[in-house]
Amino acid sequence: MSSYPDIVSEFLNARSLTRLAQMMKALRLRRGLTQAELAAKAQVSRQWLIALESKPPAGLEVGRLMRVLDALDASLYLRDDEVA
C-alpha cells in the first residue's frame, strides 16, 4: 500500500462526486495508467472504474473509492469550511 506524505503539495477541491471522479481520472492520466491498469492495481472491475469516470453513482462504495485513490497514490482529505 501507499505511504502518504505528511505535507501535501497540491489540493484539489471536490465538492461533488462528479468533480471527485474528474480529478481521479485526471490523476490516472497524469500517472500514465489505462483504465484496465488502474482497475487491476486497485482491485476493482474496469466496468466500475468506467462508471466512476463517466457518471459516478449516487451510492458510490467508499471502500472501492479508497482502493482507487490508494492505487493512484492519492489521499482524500476533509476540510472544515466553517473554520477560517
C-alpha positions as CSV (number, residue, x, y, z in Angstrom):
1,M,0.0,0.0,0.0
2,S,1.0,3.6,-0.4
3,S,2.6,5.7,2.2
4,Y,1.2,9.2,2.3
5,P,3.3,12.3,2.9
6,D,2.6,14.5,5.9
7,I,2.8,17.6,3.8
8,V,0.5,17.8,0.8
9,S,1.9,19.9,-2.1
10,E,-1.4,20.1,-4.1
11,F,-5.0,20.2,-3.0
12,L,-7.8,19.6,-5.5
13,N,-11.3,20.8,-4.5
14,A,-14.1,18.2,-4.9
15,R,-17.5,19.2,-3.6
16,S,-19.4,16.7,-5.7
17,L,-18.9,13.1,-6.8
18,T,-18.7,14.2,-10.4
19,R,-15.8,16.6,-9.6
20,L,-14.1,13.9,-7.5
21,A,-14.4,11.5,-10.4
22,Q,-13.0,14.0,-12.8
23,M,-10.0,14.6,-10.6
24,M,-9.4,10.9,-10.2
25,K,-9.5,10.5,-14.0
26,A,-7.0,13.3,-14.4
27,L,-4.7,11.7,-11.8
28,R,-4.9,8.4,-13.7
29,L,-4.0,10.1,-16.9
30,R,-1.2,12.0,-15.3
31,R,0.2,8.7,-13.9
32,G,0.0,7.3,-17.5
33,L,-2.3,4.4,-16.5
34,T,-5.1,2.9,-18.6
35,Q,-8.4,2.2,-17.0
36,A,-7.6,-1.5,-17.2
37,E,-4.2,-1.0,-15.4
38,L,-5.7,1.1,-12.7
39,A,-8.6,-1.2,-12.2
40,A,-6.2,-4.2,-11.8
41,K,-4.0,-2.2,-9.4
42,A,-6.9,-1.1,-7.3
43,Q,-8.6,-4.5,-7.4
44,V,-11.9,-3.1,-8.9
45,S,-13.5,-4.0,-12.1
46,R,-12.8,-1.9,-15.2
47,Q,-16.6,-1.5,-15.7
48,W,-16.8,0.0,-12.2
49,L,-14.0,2.4,-13.0
50,I,-15.6,3.4,-16.3
51,A,-18.8,4.1,-14.5
52,L,-16.9,6.2,-11.9
53,E,-15.2,8.2,-14.5
54,S,-18.2,8.8,-16.7
55,K,-21.1,9.3,-14.2
56,P,-20.4,8.4,-10.6
57,P,-23.3,6.6,-9.0
58,A,-25.1,8.3,-6.1
59,G,-24.4,5.2,-3.9
60,L,-20.6,5.1,-4.6
61,E,-18.9,2.5,-2.5
62,V,-16.3,4.2,-0.3
63,G,-14.1,1.1,0.1
64,R,-13.6,0.8,-3.7
65,L,-13.1,4.5,-4.0
66,M,-10.3,4.4,-1.3
67,R,-8.6,1.5,-3.1
68,V,-8.6,3.5,-6.4
69,L,-7.1,6.5,-4.5
70,D,-4.5,4.3,-2.9
71,A,-3.6,2.8,-6.3
72,L,-3.2,6.4,-7.6
73,D,-1.1,7.2,-4.6
74,A,-3.6,9.9,-3.7
75,S,-5.4,10.8,-0.5
76,L,-8.8,12.0,0.4
77,Y,-8.8,15.0,2.9
78,L,-11.7,16.6,4.6
79,R,-11.6,20.3,5.5
80,D,-14.0,22.1,7.8
81,D,-15.1,25.0,5.7
82,E,-16.6,26.7,8.7
83,V,-13.1,27.1,10.3
84,A,-11.2,30.1,9.0
